[in-house]
């Protein structure tokens, strides 16, 4: 019986060392060397302090900021520990209430409501953490943000264009604007 267990224990120890220690250590070192920013969460720093991640949205509801997509996470918005959509179907009255609430907030903030509202401003994303909005959603909020910051719409439009990312490789995905980066750039513009 001893002769049977000894090879099993040796194989177990060797495989544990390879798959549990060596492989993760090599992959961690490779990731840190080749993709340092990504493996550390794509964090955004300002004045030596982490202010957020490029990958997780943040709550902005003041009129002088661009607003991102609604977050369906609980108990607070953009909670990465409870990522997930609301799963509200088109016939669910709670979805209509969510949309009506966001429309009322946009109107109260001074947004011009005379044109159709882009869908990404009144619905939550599948993850509840989406950090980006469409260029149409940014353009929809442009006048409100410019007025609240006492900037010209053309200055704000130029900033939106600068922070608009096109399709990956020219064909994948849709153009998008990272809300946190854009709002930080607006704050820097005000200081500058």
Contact map, one row per residue, 1 for C-alpha under 8 A:
111110000000000000000000000000000000000000000000000000000000000000000000000000000000000000000000000000000000000000000000000000000000000000000000000000000000000000000000000000000000000000000000
111111000000000000000000000000000000000000000000000000000000000000000000000000000000000000000000000000000000000000000000000000000000000000000000000000000000000000000000000000000000000000000000
111111100000000000000000000000000000000000000000000000000000000000000000000000000000000000000000000000000000000000000000000000000000000000000000000000000000000000000000000000000000000000000000
111111110000000000000000000000000000000000000000000000000000000000000000000000000000000000000000000000000000000000000000000000000000000000000000000000000000000000000000000000000000000000000000
111111111000000000000000000000000000000000000000000000000000000000000000000000000000000000000000000000000000000000000000000000000000000000000000000000000000000000000000000000000000000000000000
011111111100000000000000000000000000000000000000000000000000000000000000000000000000000000000000000000000000000000000000000000000000000000000000000000000000000000000000000000000000000000000000
001111111110000000000000000000000000000000000000000000000000000000000000000000000000000000000000000000000000000000000000000000000000000000000000000000000000000000000000000000000000000000000000
000111111111000000000000000000000000000000000000000000000000000000000000000000000000000000000000000000000000000000000000000000000000000000000000000000000000000000000000000000000000000000000000
000011111111100000000000000000000000000000000000000000000000000000000000000000000000000000000000000000000000000000000000000000000000000000000000000000000000000000000000000000000000000000000000
000001111111110000000000000000000000000000000000000000000000000000000000000000000000000000000000000000000000000000000000000000000000000000000000000000000000000000000000000000000000000000000000
000000111111111000000000000000000000000000000000000000000000000000000000000000000000000000000000000000000000000000000000000000000000000000000000000000000000000000000000000000000000000000000000
000000011111111100000000000000000000000000000000000000000000000000000000000000000000000000000000000000000000000000000000000000000000000000000000000000000000000000000000000000000000000000000000
000000001111111110000000000000000000000000000000000000000000000000000000000000000000000000000000000000000000000000000000000000000000000000000000000000000000000000000000000000000000000000000000
000000000111111111000000000000000000000000000000000000000000000000000000000000000000000000000000000000000000000000000000000000000000000000000000000000000000000000000000000000000000000000000000
000000000011111111110000000000000000000000000000000000000000000000000000000000000000000000000000000000000000000000000000000000000000000000000000000000000000000000000000000000000000000000000000
000000000001111111111000000000000000000000000000000000000000000000000000000000000000000000000000000000000000000000000000000000000000000000000000000000000000000000000000000000000000000000000000
000000000000111111111100000000000000000000000000000000000000000000000000000000000000000000000000000000000000000000000000000000000000000000000000000000000000000000000000000000000000000000000000
000000000000011111111110000000000000000000000000000000000000000000000000000000000000000000000000000000000000000000000000000000000000000000000000000000000000000000000000000000000000000000000000
000000000000001111111111000000000000000000000000000000000000000000000000000000000000000000000000000000000000000000000000000000000000000000000000000000000000000000000000000000000000000000000000
000000000000001111111111000000000000000000000000000000000000000000000000000000000000000000000000000000000000000000000000000000000000000000000000000000000000000000000000000000000000000000000000
000000000000000111111111100000000000000000000000000000000000000000000000000000000000000000000000000000000000000000000000000000000000000000000000000000000000000000000000000000000000000000000000
000000000000000011111111110000000000000000000000000000000000000000000000000000000000000000000000000000000000000000000000000000000000000000000000000000000000000000000000000000000000000000000000
000000000000000001111111111000000000000000000000000000000000000000000000000000000000000000000000000000000000000000000000000000000000000000000000000000000000000000000000000000000000000000000000
000000000000000000111111111100000000000000000000000000000000000000000000000000000000000000000000000000000000000000000000000000000000000000000000000000000000000000000000000000000000000000000000
000000000000000000001111111110000000000000000000000000000000000000000000000000000000000000000000000000000000000000000000000000000000000000000000000000000000000000000000000000000000000000000000
000000000000000000000111111111000000000000000000000000000000000000000000000000000000000000000000000000000000000000000000000000000000000000000000000000000000000000000000000000000000000000000000
000000000000000000000011111111100000000000000000000000000000000000000000000000000000000000000000000000000000000000000000000000000000000000000000000000000000000000000000000000000000000000000000
000000000000000000000001111111110000000000000000000000000000000000000000000000000000000000000000000000000000000000000000000000000000000000000000000000000000000000000000000000000000000000000000
000000000000000000000000111111111000000000000000000000000000000000000000000000000000000000000000000000000000000000000000000000000000000000000000000000000000000000000000000000000000000000000000
000000000000000000000000011111111110000000000000000000000000000000000000000000000000000000000000000000000000000000000000000000000000000000000000000000000000000000000000000000000000000000000000
000000000000000000000000001111111111001000000000000000000000000000000000000000000000000000000000000000000000000000000000000000000000000000000000000000000000000000000000000000000000000000000000
000000000000000000000000000111111111101000000000000000000000000000000000000000000000000000000000000000000000000000000000000000000000000000000000000000000000000000000000000000000000000000000000
000000000000000000000000000011111111000000000000000000000000000000000000000000000000000000000000000000000000000000000000000000000000000000000000000000000000000000000000000000000000000000000000
000000000000000000000000000001111111000000000000000000000000000000000000000000000000000000000000000000000000000000000000000000000000000000000000000000000000000000000000000000000000000000000000
000000000000000000000000000001111111111000000000000000000000000000000000000000000000000000000000000000000000000000000000000000000000000000000000000000000000000000000000000000000000000000000000
000000000000000000000000000000111111111100000000000000000000000000000000000000000000000000000000000000000000000000000000000000000000000000000000000000000000000000000000000000000000000000000000
000000000000000000000000000000010011111111100000000000000000000000000000000000000000000000000000000000000000000000000000000000000000000000000000000000000000000000000000000000000000000000000000
000000000000000000000000000000000011111111000000000000000000000000000000000000000000000000000000000000000000000000000000000000000000000000000000000000000000000000000000000000000000000000000000
000000000000000000000000000000110011111111000000000000000000000000000000000000000000000000000000000000000000000000000000000000000000000000000000000000000000000000000000000000000000000000000000
000000000000000000000000000000000001111111100000000000000000000000000000000000000000000000000000000000000000000000000000000000000000000000000000000000000000000000000000000000000000000000000000
000000000000000000000000000000000000111111100000000010100000000000000000000000000000000000000000000000000000000000000000000000000000000000000000000000000000000000000000000000000000000000000000
000000000000000000000000000000000000111111110000000011100000000000000000000000000000000000000000000000000000000000000000000000000000000000000000000000000000000000000000000000000000000000000000
000000000000000000000000000000000000100111111000011111000000000000000000000000000000000000000000000000000000000000000000000000000000000000000000000000000000000000000000000000000000000000000000
000000000000000000000000000000000000000001111100011111000000000000000000000000000000000000000000000000000000000000000000000000000000000000000000000000000000000000000000000000000000000000000000
000000000000000000000000000000000000000000111111111100000000000000000000000000000000000000000000000000000000000000000000000000000000000000000000000000000000000000000000000000000000000000000000
000000000000000000000000000000000000000000011111111000000000000000000000000000000000000000000000000000000000000000000000000000000000000000000000000000000000000000000000000000000000000000000000
000000000000000000000000000000000000000000001111100000000000000000000000000000000000000000000000000000000000000000000000000000000000000000000000000000000000000000000000000000000000000000000000
000000000000000000000000000000000000000000001111110000000000000000000000000000000000000000000000000000000000000000000000000000000000000000000000000000000000000000000000000000000000000000000000
000000000000000000000000000000000000000000001111111000000000000000000000000000000000000000000000000000000000000000000000000000000000000000000000000000000000000000000000000000000000000000000000
000000000000000000000000000000000000000000111101111100000000000000000000000000000000000000000000000000000000000000000000000000000000000000000000000000000000000000000000000000000000000000000000
000000000000000000000000000000000000000000111100111110000000000000000000000000000000000000000000000000000000000000000000000000000000000000000000000000000000000000000000000000000000000000000000
000000000000000000000000000000000000000000111000011111010100000000000000000000000000000000000000000000000000000000000000000000000000000000000000000000000000000000000000000000000001000000000000
000000000000000000000000000000000000000011110000001111111000000000000000000000000000000000000000000000000000000000000000000000000000000000000000000000000000000000000000000000000000000000000000
000000000000000000000000000000000000000001110000000111111000000000000000000000000000000000000000000000000000000000000000000000000010000000000000000000000000000000000000000000000101100000000000
000000000000000000000000000000000000000011000000000011111000000000000000000000000000000000000000000000000000000000000000000000001110000000000000000000000000000000000000000000000000000000000000
000000000000000000000000000000000000000000000000000111111100000000000000000001010000000000000000000000000000000000000000000000001110000000000000000000000000000000000000000000000000000000000000
000000000000000000000000000000000000000000000000000011111110000000010000000001000000000000000000000000000000000000000000000000001111000000000000000000000000000000000000000000000011000000000000
000000000000000000000000000000000000000000000000000100011111000000010000000011000000000000000000000000000000000000000000000000001010000000000000000000000000000000000000000000000001000000000000
000000000000000000000000000000000000000000000000000000001111100000110000000011000000000000000000000000000000000000000000000000000000000000000000000000000000000000000000000000000000000000000000
000000000000000000000000000000000000000000000000000000000111110011110000000000000000000000000000000000000000000000000000000000000000000000000000000000000000000000000000000000000000000000000000
000000000000000000000000000000000000000000000000000000000011111011100000000000000000000000000000000000000000000000000000000000000000000000000000000000000000000000000000000000000000000000000000
000000000000000000000000000000000000000000000000000000000001111110000000000000000000000000000000000000000000100000000000000000000000000000000000000000000000000000000000000000000000000000000000
000000000000000000000000000000000000000000000000000000000000111111000000000000000000000000000000000000000000110000000000000000000000000000000001100100000000000000000000000000000000000000000000
000000000000000000000000000000000000000000000000000000000000011111000000000000000000000000000000000000000000000000000000000000000000000000000001111110000000000000000000000000000000000000000000
000000000000000000000000000000000000000000000000000000000001111111100000000000000000000000000000000000000000000000000000000000000000000000000000100000000000000000000000000000000000001000000000
000000000000000000000000000000000000000000000000000000000001101111110000000000000000000000000000000000000000000000000000000000000000000001001100100000000000000000000000000000000010011000000000
000000000000000000000000000000000000000000000000000000000011100011111000000000000000000000000000000000000000000000000000100000000000000000001000000000000000000000000000000000000010000000000000
000000000000000000000000000000000000000000000000000000001111000001111100000000000000000000000000000000000000000000000000100000000111100000000000000000000000000000000000000000000010000000000000
000000000000000000000000000000000000000000000000000000000000000000111110000000000000000000000000000000000000000000000001111110000111100000000000000000000000000000000000000000000000000000000000
000000000000000000000000000000000000000000000000000000000000000000011111000010000000000000000000000000000000000000000000111110010000000000000000000000000000000000000000000000000000000000000000
000000000000000000000000000000000000000000000000000000000000000000001111100011000000100000000000000000000000000000000000000110011100000000000000000000000000000000000000000000000000000000000000
000000000000000000000000000000000000000000000000000000000000000000000111110011000001110000000000000000000000000000000000000110110000000000000000000000000000000000000000000000000000000000000000
000000000000000000000000000000000000000000000000000000000000000000000011111111110111110000000000000000000000000000000000000000011000000000000000000000000000000000000000000000000000000000000000
000000000000000000000000000000000000000000000000000000000000000000000001111111100100000000000000000000000000000000000000000000000000000000000000000000000000000000000000000000000000000000000000
000000000000000000000000000000000000000000000000000000000000000000000000111110100000000000000000000000000000000000000000000000000000000000000000000000000000000000000000000000000000000000000000
000000000000000000000000000000000000000000000000000000000000000000000000111111100000000000000000000000000000000000000000000000000000000000000000000000000000000000000000000000000000000000000000
000000000000000000000000000000000000000000000000000000000110000000000111111111100000000000000000000000000000000000000000000000010000000000000000000000000000000000000000000000000000000000000000
000000000000000000000000000000000000000000000000000000011110000000000011110111110010000000000000000000000000000000000000000000011000000000000000000000000000000000000000000000000000000000000000
000000000000000000000000000000000000000000000000000000000000000000000000111111111110000000000000000000000000000000000000000000001000000000000000000000000000000000000000000000000000000000000000
000000000000000000000000000000000000000000000000000000010000000000000000100001111110000000000000000000000000000000000000000000001000000000000000000000000000000000000000000000000000000000000000
000000000000000000000000000000000000000000000000000000000000000000000000000000111110000000000000000000000000000000000000000000000000000000000000000000000000000000000000000000000000000000000000
000000000000000000000000000000000000000000000000000000000000000000000000110000111111000000000000000000000000000000000000000000000000000000000000000000000000000000000000000000000000000000000000
000000000000000000000000000000000000000000000000000000000000000000000000100001111111100000000000000000000000000000000000000000111000000000000000000000000000000000000000000000000000000000000000
000000000000000000000000000000000000000000000000000000000000000000000001100000000111110000000000000000000000000000000000000001110000000000000000000000000000000000000000000000000000000000000000
000000000000000000000000000000000000000000000000000000000000000000000011100000000011111000000000000000000000000000000000000111110000000000000000000000000000000000000000000000000000000000000000
000000000000000000000000000000000000000000000000000000000000000000000001100000000001111100000000000000000000000000000000000101010000000000000000000000000000000000000000000000000000000000000000
000000000000000000000000000000000000000000000000000000000000000000000000000000000000111110000000000000000000000000000000000000000000000000000000000000000000000000000000000000000000000000000000
000000000000000000000000000000000000000000000000000000000000000000000000000000000000011111010110000000000000000000000000000000000000000000000000000000000000000000000000000000000000000000000000
000000000000000000000000000000000000000000000000000000000000000000000000000000000000001111110010000000000000000000000000000000000000000000000000000000000000000000000000000000000000000000000000
000000000000000000000000000000000000000000000000000000000000000000000000000000000000000111110010000000000000000000000000000000000000000000000000000000000000000000000000000000000000000000000000
000000000000000000000000000000000000000000000000000000000000000000000000000000000000000011111010000000000000000000000000000000000000000000000000000000000000000000000000000000000000000000000000
000000000000000000000000000000000000000000000000000000000000000000000000000000000000000111111111000000000000000000000000000000000000000000000000000000000000000000000000000000000000000000000000
000000000000000000000000000000000000000000000000000000000000000000000000000000000000000000111111100000000000000000000000000000000000000000000000000000000000000000000000000000000000000000000000
000000000000000000000000000000000000000000000000000000000000000000000000000000000000000100011111110000000000000000000000000000000000000000000000000000000000000000000000000000000000000000000000
000000000000000000000000000000000000000000000000000000000000000000000000000000000000000111111111111000000000000000000000000000000000000000000000000000000000000000000000000000000000000000000000
000000000000000000000000000000000000000000000000000000000000000000000000000000000000000000011111111100000000000000000000000000000000000000000000000000000000000000000000000000000000000000000000
000000000000000000000000000000000000000000000000000000000000000000000000000000000000000000001111111110000000000000000000000000000000000000000000000000000000000000000000000000000000000000000000
000000000000000000000000000000000000000000000000000000000000000000000000000000000000000000000111111111000000000000000000011000000000000000000000000000000000000000000000000000000000000000000000
000000000000000000000000000000000000000000000000000000000000000000000000000000000000000000000011111111100000000000000000011000000000000000000000000000000000000000000000000000000000000000000000
000000000000000000000000000000000000000000000000000000000000000000000000000000000000000000000001111111110000000000000000000000000000000000000000000000000000000000000000000000000000000000000000
000000000000000000000000000000000000000000000000000000000000000000000000000000000000000000000000111111111000000000000000000000000000000000000000000000000000000000000000000000000000000000000000
000000000000000000000000000000000000000000000000000000000000000000000000000000000000000000000000011111111100000000000000110000000000000000000000000000000000000000000000000000000000000000000000
000000000000000000000000000000000000000000000000000000000000000000000000000000000000000000000000001111111110000000000000010000000000000000000000000000000000000000000000000000000000000000000000
000000000000000000000000000000000000000000000000000000000000000000000000000000000000000000000000000111111111000000000000000000000000000000000000000000000000000000000000000000000000000000000000
000000000000000000000000000000000000000000000000000000000000000000000000000000000000000000000000000011111111100000000000000000000000000000000000000000000000000000000000000000000000000000000000
000000000000000000000000000000000000000000000000000000000000000000000000000000000000000000000000000001111111111000000000000000000000000000000000000000000000000000000000000000000000000000000000
000000000000000000000000000000000000000000000000000000000000000000000000000000000000000000000000000000111111111110000000000000000000000000000000000000000000000000000000000000000000000000000000
000000000000000000000000000000000000000000000000000000000000000000000000000000000000000000000000000000011111111000000000000000000000000000000000000000000000000000000000000000000000000000000000
000000000000000000000000000000000000000000000000000000000000011000000000000000000000000000000000000000001111111000000000000000000000000000000001000000000000000000000000000000000000000000000000
000000000000000000000000000000000000000000000000000000000000001000000000000000000000000000000000000000000111111100000000000000000000000000000001000000000000000000000000000000000000000000000000
000000000000000000000000000000000000000000000000000000000000000000000000000000000000000000000000000000000111111110000000000000000000000000011011000000000000000000000000000000000000000000000000
000000000000000000000000000000000000000000000000000000000000000000000000000000000000000000000000000000000010011111100000000000000000000000000011000000000000000000000000000000000000000000000000
000000000000000000000000000000000000000000000000000000000000000000000000000000000000000000000000000000000010001111111000000000000000000000000000000000000000000000000000000000000000000000000000
000000000000000000000000000000000000000000000000000000000000000000000000000000000000000000000000000000000000000111110000000000000000000000000000000000000000000000000000000000000000000000000000
000000000000000000000000000000000000000000000000000000000000000000000000000000000000000000000000000000000000000111111000000000000000000000000000000000000000000000000000000000000000000000000000
000000000000000000000000000000000000000000000000000000000000000000000000000000000000000000000000000000000000000011111100000000000000000000000000000000000000000000000000000000000000000000000000
000000000000000000000000000000000000000000000000000000000000000000000000000000000000000000000000000000000000000010111110110000000000000010010000000000000000000000000000000000000000000000000000
000000000000000000000000000000000000000000000000000000000000000000000000000000000000000000000000000000000000000000011111110000000000000110010000000000000000000000000000000000000000000000000000
000000000000000000000000000000000000000000000000000000000000000000000000000000000000000000000000000000000000000000001111111000000000000000000000000000000000000000000000000000000000000000000000
000000000000000000000000000000000000000000000000000000000000000000001000000000000000000000000000000000000000000000000111111110000000110010000000000000000000000000000000000000000000000000000000
000000000000000000000000000000000000000000000000000000000000000000111100000000000000000000000000000001000000000000001111111000000000100010000000000000000000000000000000000000000000000000000000
000000000000000000000000000000000000000000000000000000000000000000001100000000000000000000000000011001100000000000001111111100000000000000000000000000000000000000000000000000000000000000000000
000000000000000000000000000000000000000000000000000000000000000000001100000000000000000000000000011000000000000000000011111110000000000000000000000000000000000000000000000000000000000000000000
000000000000000000000000000000000000000000000000000000000000000000001111000000000000110000000000000000000000000000000001011111010000000000000000000000000000000000000000000000000000000000000000
000000000000000000000000000000000000000000000000000000000000000000001111000000000000100000000000000000000000000000000001001111111100000000000000000000000000000000000000000000000000000000000000
000000000000000000000000000000000000000000000000000000000000000000000000000000000001110000000000000000000000000000000000000111110000000000000000000000000000000000000000000000000000000000000000
000000000000000000000000000000000000000000000000000000000000000000000001000000000011100000000000000000000000000000000000000011111100000000000000000000000000000000000000000000000000000000000000
000000000000000000000000000000000000000000000000000000000000000000000111100011000011110000000000000000000000000000000000000111111100000000000000000000000000000000000000000000000000000000000000
000000000000000000000000000000000000000000000000000000111100000000000010100001110010000000000000000000000000000000000000000010111110000000000000000000000000000000000000000000000000000000000000
000000000000000000000000000000000000000000000000000000111000000000011010000000000000000000000000000000000000000000000000000010111111100000000000000000000000000000000000000000000000000000000000
000000000000000000000000000000000000000000000000000001111100000000011000000000000000000000000000000000000000000000000000000000001111100000000000000000000000000000000000000000000111000000000000
000000000000000000000000000000000000000000000000000000001000000000011000000000000000000000000000000000000000000000000000000000000111110000000000000000000000000000000000000000011110000000000000
000000000000000000000000000000000000000000000000000000000000000000011000000000000000000000000000000000000000000000000001100000000111111011000000000000000000000000000000000000011110000000000000
000000000000000000000000000000000000000000000000000000000000000000000000000000000000000000000000000000000000000000000001000000000001111111000000000000000000000000000000000001111000000000000000
000000000000000000000000000000000000000000000000000000000000000000000000000000000000000000000000000000000000000000000000000000000000111111100000000000000000000100010000000000111000000000000000
000000000000000000000000000000000000000000000000000000000000000000000000000000000000000000000000000000000000000000000100000000000000011111110000000000000000000000000000000000000000000000000000
000000000000000000000000000000000000000000000000000000000000000000000000000000000000000000000000000000000000000000001101100000000000111111111000000000000000000000000000000000000000000000000000
000000000000000000000000000000000000000000000000000000000000000001000000000000000000000000000000000000000000000000000000000000000000111111111100000000000000000100000000000000001000000000000000
000000000000000000000000000000000000000000000000000000000000000000000000000000000000000000000000000000000000000000000000000000000000001111111110000000000000100100000000000000000000000000000000
000000000000000000000000000000000000000000000000000000000000000000000000000000000000000000000000000000000000001000001100000000000000000111111110000000000000000000000000000000000000000000000000
000000000000000000000000000000000000000000000000000000000000000001100000000000000000000000000000000000000000001000000000000000000000000011111111100000000000000000000000000000000000000000000000
000000000000000000000000000000000000000000000000000000000000000001000000000000000000000000000000000000000000000000000000000000000000000001111111110000001001100000000000000000000000000000000000
000000000000000000000000000000000000000000000000000000000000000000000000000000000000000000000000000000000000001100000000000000000000000000111111111000001000000000000000000000000000000000000000
000000000000000000000000000000000000000000000000000000000000001100000000000000000000000000000000000000000000111100000000000000000000000000001111111100000000000000000000000000000000000000000000
000000000000000000000000000000000000000000000000000000000000001111000000000000000000000000000000000000000000000000000000000000000000000000001111111110000001000000000000000000000000000000000000
000000000000000000000000000000000000000000000000000000000000000100000000000000000000000000000000000000000000000000000000000000000000000000000111111111111001000000000000000000000000000000000000
000000000000000000000000000000000000000000000000000000000000000100000000000000000000000000000000000000000000000000000000000000000000000000000011111111111000000000000000000000000000000000000000
000000000000000000000000000000000000000000000000000000000000001100000000000000000000000000000000000000000000000000000000000000000000000000000001111111100000000000000000000000000000000000000000
000000000000000000000000000000000000000000000000000000000000000100000000000000000000000000000000000000000000000000000000000000000000000000000000111111100000000000000000000000000000000000000100
000000000000000000000000000000000000000000000000000000000000000000000000000000000000000000000000000000000000000000000000000000000000000000000000011111110000000000000000000000000000000000000000
000000000000000000000000000000000000000000000000000000000000000000000000000000000000000000000000000000000000000000000000000000000000000000000000011111111011000000000000000000000000000000000000
000000000000000000000000000000000000000000000000000000000000000000000000000000000000000000000000000000000000000000000000000000000000000000000000011001111111000000000000000000000000000000000000
000000000000000000000000000000000000000000000000000000000000000000000000000000000000000000000000000000000000000000000000000000000000000000000110011000111111100000000000000000000000000000000000
000000000000000000000000000000000000000000000000000000000000000000000000000000000000000000000000000000000000000000000000000000000000000000000000000000011111110000000000000000000000000000000000
000000000000000000000000000000000000000000000000000000000000000000000000000000000000000000000000000000000000000000000000000000000000000000000000000000111111111000000000000000000000000000000000
000000000000000000000000000000000000000000000000000000000000000000000000000000000000000000000000000000000000000000000000000000000000000000000100110000111111111100000000000000000000000001000000
000000000000000000000000000000000000000000000000000000000000000000000000000000000000000000000000000000000000000000000000000000000000000000100100000000001111111110000000000000000000000000000000
000000000000000000000000000000000000000000000000000000000000000000000000000000000000000000000000000000000000000000000000000000000000000000000000000000000111111111000000000000000000000000000000
000000000000000000000000000000000000000000000000000000000000000000000000000000000000000000000000000000000000000000000000000000000000000000000000000000000011111111100000000000000000010011000000
000000000000000000000000000000000000000000000000000000000000000000000000000000000000000000000000000000000000000000000000000000000000001001100000000000000001111111110000000000001000010000000000
000000000000000000000000000000000000000000000000000000000000000000000000000000000000000000000000000000000000000000000000000000000000000000000000000000000000111111110000000000000000000000000000
000000000000000000000000000000000000000000000000000000000000000000000000000000000000000000000000000000000000000000000000000000000000000000000000000000000000011111110000000000000000000000000000
000000000000000000000000000000000000000000000000000000000000000000000000000000000000000000000000000000000000000000000000000000000000000000000000000000000000001111111000000000001100110000000000
000000000000000000000000000000000000000000000000000000000000000000000000000000000000000000000000000000000000000000000000000000000000001000000000000000000000000111111100000000111100000000000000
000000000000000000000000000000000000000000000000000000000000000000000000000000000000000000000000000000000000000000000000000000000000000000000000000000000000000000111110000000111000000000000000
000000000000000000000000000000000000000000000000000000000000000000000000000000000000000000000000000000000000000000000000000000000000000000000000000000000000000000011111010001110000000000000000
000000000000000000000000000000000000000000000000000000000000000000000000000000000000000000000000000000000000000000000000000000000000000000000000000000000000000000001111111111100000000000000000
000000000000000000000000000000000000000000000000000000000000000000000000000000000000000000000000000000000000000000000000000000000000000000000000000000000000000000000111111110000000000000000000
000000000000000000000000000000000000000000000000000000000000000000000000000000000000000000000000000000000000000000000000000000000000000000000000000000000000000000000011111100000000000000000000
000000000000000000000000000000000000000000000000000000000000000000000000000000000000000000000000000000000000000000000000000000000000000000000000000000000000000000000111111100000000000000000000
000000000000000000000000000000000000000000000000000000000000000000000000000000000000000000000000000000000000000000000000000000000000000000000000000000000000000000000011111110000000000000000000
000000000000000000000000000000000000000000000000000000000000000000000000000000000000000000000000000000000000000000000000000000000000000000000000000000000000000000000011111111000000000000000000
000000000000000000000000000000000000000000000000000000000000000000000000000000000000000000000000000000000000000000000000000000000000000000000000000000000000000000000011001111100000000000000000
000000000000000000000000000000000000000000000000000000000000000000000000000000000000000000000000000000000000000000000000000000000000010000000000000000000000000000000110000111110000000000000000
000000000000000000000000000000000000000000000000000000000000000000000000000000000000000000000000000000000000000000000000000000000000011000000000000000000000000000011110000011111000000000000000
000000000000000000000000000000000000000000000000000000000000000000000000000000000000000000000000000000000000000000000000000000000001111000000000000000000000000000011100000001111100000000000000
000000000000000000000000000000000000000000000000000000000000000000000000000000000000000000000000000000000000000000000000000000000001111001000000000000000000000100111000000000111110010000000000
000000000000000000000000000000000000000000000000000001000000000000000000000000000000000000000000000000000000000000000000000000000011100000000000000000000000000000110000000000011111110000000000
000000000000000000000000000000000000000000000000000000001000000001110000000000000000000000000000000000000000000000000000000000000011100000000000000000000000000000000000000000001111111000000000
000000000000000000000000000000000000000000000000000101001100000000000000000000000000000000000000000000000000000000000000000000000010000000000000000000000000000000000000000000000111111100000000
000000000000000000000000000000000000000000000000000001000000000000000000000000000000000000000000000000000000000000000000000000000000000000000000000000000000000000100000000000000111111110000000
000000000000000000000000000000000000000000000000000000000000000001000000000000000000000000000000000000000000000000000000000000000000000000000000000000000000001100100000000000001111111111000000
000000000000000000000000000000000000000000000000000000000000000011000000000000000000000000000000000000000000000000000000000000000000000000000000000000000000000000000000000000000011111111100000
000000000000000000000000000000000000000000000000000000000000000000000000000000000000000000000000000000000000000000000000000000000000000000000000000000000000000000000000000000000001111111110000
000000000000000000000000000000000000000000000000000000000000000000000000000000000000000000000000000000000000000000000000000000000000000000000000000000000000001000000000000000000000111111111000
000000000000000000000000000000000000000000000000000000000000000000000000000000000000000000000000000000000000000000000000000000000000000000000000000000000001001000000000000000000000011111111100
000000000000000000000000000000000000000000000000000000000000000000000000000000000000000000000000000000000000000000000000000000000000000000000000000000000000000000000000000000000000001111111110
000000000000000000000000000000000000000000000000000000000000000000000000000000000000000000000000000000000000000000000000000000000000000000000000000000000000000000000000000000000000000111111111
000000000000000000000000000000000000000000000000000000000000000000000000000000000000000000000000000000000000000000000000000000000000000000000000000000000000000000000000000000000000000011111111
000000000000000000000000000000000000000000000000000000000000000000000000000000000000000000000000000000000000000000000000000000000000000000000000000010000000000000000000000000000000000001111111
000000000000000000000000000000000000000000000000000000000000000000000000000000000000000000000000000000000000000000000000000000000000000000000000000000000000000000000000000000000000000000111111
000000000000000000000000000000000000000000000000000000000000000000000000000000000000000000000000000000000000000000000000000000000000000000000000000000000000000000000000000000000000000000011111
